[in-house]
């Protein structure tokens, strides 16, 4: 395959992956917004500070504060003063937040299943191979 064709393929793959991701996030009936889901997903691996979360999400500190306030009002997280540094706040996901995260993932998985369930066995085999290849691309 020529380099120009590979470049075109790269653009098309990126585009379709982004469309799938966007639609999976916005077309399901999850109880929380995509940006809230993303914050809970990060907190699921451990507590963090608002500043670190803002940096990871590439948003301003005030924007992250609004997101955290909304999630706190839903009971999805707690904010507590860091016992080692009383100037810092530590944010921790709650059991309710984990339940929201599980439901969001289940909803997104169901969205994808509904899109592929009518495909033929051959098409599913092609998707399985593409998934394997894309996993390798991401790992590089």
N, C-alpha and C positions, 0 to 999 in steps of 0.2 A: 504494500500500500504506500502511496506517495505521502510525503510529509504534509502536503497541503490537504490531502484527504484525511489524514490523522488529525490535523488541526480542526477541520470541520467536524469530525466525529467528536473530538473533545468538547467543542462548543455545544453540540447537540446533546451529548450526554449530560453535561453540566446543566443545561437548560431543562431537560426532562426530569433530572433528579430534583432540581429546585421546585419545579411545578408539582411534583408528587409530594414533596415535603410541605409546601405551602398548602396544598389542598387537604392533606391529611391533618394539618394543624387547624385549618379554618373551617372545614366542612363537617366536622364531627360535632356532636352535641355535648361536648365536655362542659363541666361546670365551671371551669376556670379558663382564663384567657391564655393564649400561647406564651406570652411573656411570663405569666405567673407559673405556668407549667415548667418552663425552663429554669426558673429560680428554684422551684421545689426539687427538680431533678438534680441540681447542683448540691442542694442541701441534703439530699438523700445519702450522699457519700460522706457527710460530716458537717458539723457546724462551721460557720464562717462569719465574717464581719460584713456589714453593709458595703464598706469600701471595696473589699475583695470581690463581692458579688457584682458590684457596679462595674468593676474593671473586667471581670469575666464576661459580663453581658454587653460590654461596650456601651453603657449608658451613663448619664450623669448621676451624681450622688442624689440630687433631689428626685430624679425619676425613680431611682431604686428605692428611696424612702417611701414614695407613693405606692410602689408595688408591694413592699414589705408591709406597709400599713393595711393595704387591702387583704393580703394573705393572713395577717394577724387577726383582722376582724372576722375572717372566715374560720379562725381557729386552726389554720394550717401550719403556723409557726409561732415560736416565742422569741422575744428579744429580752436578753438579760445582760446586766453589767458583767464584764469580764472580772472574775475575782482577782486575777493577777494584775490587771491594769484597769482601774476603775473608770478611766476615760474612754475605754472601748466598750462597744456593745457586741455581743455574740448572738447570732441568729441560729436557731435550731428548729428543724422540722418536727412536727408533732405526729402522733398516730393518725389524726384526722388528715393531716397533710399527706402522709404516706398513702392513705386510702384514696385521696384525690388524685395522687400521682398514678396509683394502680388503675383507677378508673379511666384516667386520661390515656394511659398506654393501651388499656383494653379497647377503648373507643377507637383509637388510631389503628390498632391491629384489625379491628372489625371493619373499619373503613377500607383498608387495603384488601382484606379477604373478599369483601363484596365486589371489588374491582377485578379480582383474578378468578373468582369461583366459576365463571362461565367459560374460561379458557380451556382449550383442548389439553390433553395430556402432553402432546408434543410442545405446545406453547409453554406450558408450565415447566417442562424439561429445559427449554431454551432460557426461561427466566431463572431457573435454578443455576444453570451454567453461568449466566450473566452475573448473578449475585455472587457466585464464587470468584469470578474474575474481578468484579468491582471491589470485593473484600481485599483482594490482593493489591489492587491499585491504591486503596486507602491505606494499606499497611506500609507502603513504600515511603 
